Amino acid sequence: MTTAAQTSDAASELLALLILRLTPNLGPRRIESLRRHFGSARAALHAPLLKLRDVPGLDSKSVAGMGNPKAAAGAQAELEKAARMGVTLLGRGLDGYPAALEALIDPPPVLWVLGDLPELDVVPRAVGIVGTRAASPYAVSLTRRISGDLARAGVVIVSGLARGIDTAAHGAAVEAGGQSIGVLGCAVNVIYPRENERLAERLTLISEYPLDTGPAQHHFPTRNRLIAALSAGTLVVEGERKSGSLITATHALECGRTVFAVPGRAGDPRAAGPHALLRDGAVLTETAQDVLDELGWGQAPTAPIPDLPPEQARVLKSLTAPATLDDLQATTGLPLPELQTALVMLQLMGLAEEVGGRWARR
């Protein structure tokens, strides 16, 4: 049972962490060094100048910024604004802060959360899915299938709410009735890109940036480390050799997480990143079951099949992976005219789509 005194102590510590977060020249590592040296952020804020100089990693510029009245006023205003918007702030070392982030060498001292955050243990039942913004139709279709199947298996899908692969992963997860976390390179009340505002309403949003912070190019590589740490493994679907997806995979390895990669077409620049990861030992991934098997998380449940005429049901059941008409004829045994009619009907119902000469489930 939490007492009023404990609640007050936690609130004071959160405010202290936020003040340090808003203090110039103090990053996550220096703030954690202060917290550990003095036992709490509150104690660090009230430490005398001579004691501050004993803190490892703190230079004179950092020490000079301590006690900045603007930081204290800004922190109080931030808490009040967050309360009005229904945004939760989580402080490192306090209840609710995701244990999974401790895999990083520089976890953020404060997290801004909009929505219901699931429990994210040291190794969470969550998978990060990332890839290029300019994704091929095939990659989008495959991402949707893998993400939806993982969500039905009770896996939380983590991504960055960017265009392309991220959008496909988030969308399929919530459509399957699962939970998805969007890790942002801006504030949780600033949705980027704007076309994902409706999708964002169905996600839990996380950021290490104060409210009203807009997107900035240098924010996105930084936020990728959070995607990696919040996931037991990271799946890269498409991405060039030098891309944010590969940065996320690197962070995943640094956190001791598993890296998964989807093979692509030889010569396609978007396949260069996953192919490089596969050469370095990433787990080759074509289905959600590949991920579940590697992580020891059991079997993927079969996606529910709607009440359909026999021919359409047979074709939909056969679409376990993108397939050509010849493939489907062989697996269903249907004559070509009946097969084509069934595929058109499934396409009209939004259950299947043609991608690069192959048919796949939506």
Buried (B, 14 or more C-beta within 10 A) or exposed (E): EEEEEEEEBBEBBBBBBBBBBBBEBBBBBBBBBBBEBBEBBBBBBEBEEEEBEEBEEBEEEBBEBBBBEEBBEBBEEBBEBBEEBEBBBBBBBBEEBBEBBEBBEBBBBBBBBBBEBBEBEEBBBBBBBBBBBBBBEBBBBBBBBBBBBBBBBEBBBBBBBBBBBBBBBBBBBBBBEBBBBBBBBBBBBBBBEEEBEEBBEBBBBBBBBBBEBEBEEEBBEBBBBBBBBBBBBBBBBBBBEEBBBBBBBBBBBBBEBBBBBBEBEEEBBBBBBBBBBBEEEBBEBBBBBBBBBBBEBEEBEEBEEEEBEEBBBBBBBBBBEBBEBEBBBEBBEBEEEBBBBBBEBBBEEEBBBBBEEBBBBB
